[in-house]
Amino acid sequence: GAGVSQTPSNKVTEKGKYVELRCDPISGHTALYWYRQSLGQGPEFLIYFQGTGAADDSGLPNDRFFAVRPEGSVSTLKIQRTERGDSAVYLCASSKGGDGTEAFFGQGTRLTVV
Amino acid sequence: AQSVSQHNHHVILSEAASLELGCNYSYGGTVNLFWYVQYPGQHLQLLLKYFSGDPLVKGIKGFEAEFIKSKFSFNLRKPSVQWSDTAEYFCAVTLTGGYQKVTFGTGTKLQVIP
């Protein structure tokens, strides 16, 4: 596609439920990143994939959060037992990888846990 | 770990006024520096970036930023703002020599009054 696509654009879920957020990166981009943006804050790094593997997951807040990228393209961020504090905009970005390459961001998924 | 500080959270200017948004980063090593912009309802977009060379970097839409290593600063400037510059601006940093685990500042909301 022309840009990074994230679905759904909005998700409302009940506390304790499981959610999946999808990211479809720009074709050919090997690097994929997930960020979380809470109200009034800048985006906060969660996890980075180079190809299929998670090269850096140091930003995941706890073990309720997990992400996969099984074929090196589409990625899914999974959140178990959601809590109200998980409410935020989840951003995905992709790049060609390597130092000096620009990361392109999607529109984000606004997750609201009620 | 690196961090980014943006001191102005909300700036209101009249059209044709000059703009300077402050950004300071905290890291002792070599960094890459970015300014991203998020227009209302749109995704994050790269405005400009500094990797090496001339510390005065020119970006899109008449924006520029100056890297002052001794001050750990990367302030964004524009001589004359337009109403269409109303947006949120994020300063960001990555470490050199690797992938783009981007650390963002908290953002500055710019409102330009016609």
Boltz contact constraints between the chains, C-beta under 6 A:
constraints:
  - contact:
      token1: [A, 31]
      token2: [B, 99]
      max_distance: 6.0
  - contact:
      token1: [A, 41]
      token2: [B, 106]
      max_distance: 6.0
  - contact:
      token1: [A, 42]
      token2: [B, 90]
      max_distance: 6.0
  - contact:
      token1: [A, 42]
      token2: [B, 104]
      max_distance: 6.0
  - contact:
      token1: [A, 42]
      token2: [B, 105]
      max_distance: 6.0
  - contact:
      token1: [A, 42]
      token2: [B, 106]
      max_distance: 6.0
  - contact:
      token1: [A, 42]
      token2: [B, 107]
      max_distance: 6.0
  - contact:
      token1: [A, 43]
      token2: [B, 104]
      max_distance: 6.0
  - contact:
      token1: [A, 45]
      token2: [B, 101]
      max_distance: 6.0
  - contact:
      token1: [A, 48]
      token2: [B, 101]
      max_distance: 6.0
  - contact:
      token1: [A, 99]
      token2: [B, 97]
      max_distance: 6.0
  - contact:
      token1: [A, 100]
      token2: [B, 51]
      max_distance: 6.0
  - contact:
      token1: [A, 102]
      token2: [B, 46]
      max_distance: 6.0
  - contact:
      token1: [A, 103]
      token2: [B, 100]
      max_distance: 6.0
  - contact:
      token1: [A, 105]
      token2: [B, 43]
      max_distance: 6.0
  - contact:
      token1: [A, 105]
      token2: [B, 44]
      max_distance: 6.0
  - contact:
      token1: [A, 106]
      token2: [B, 43]
      max_distance: 6.0
  - contact:
      token1: [A, 107]
      token2: [B, 43]
      max_distance: 6.0
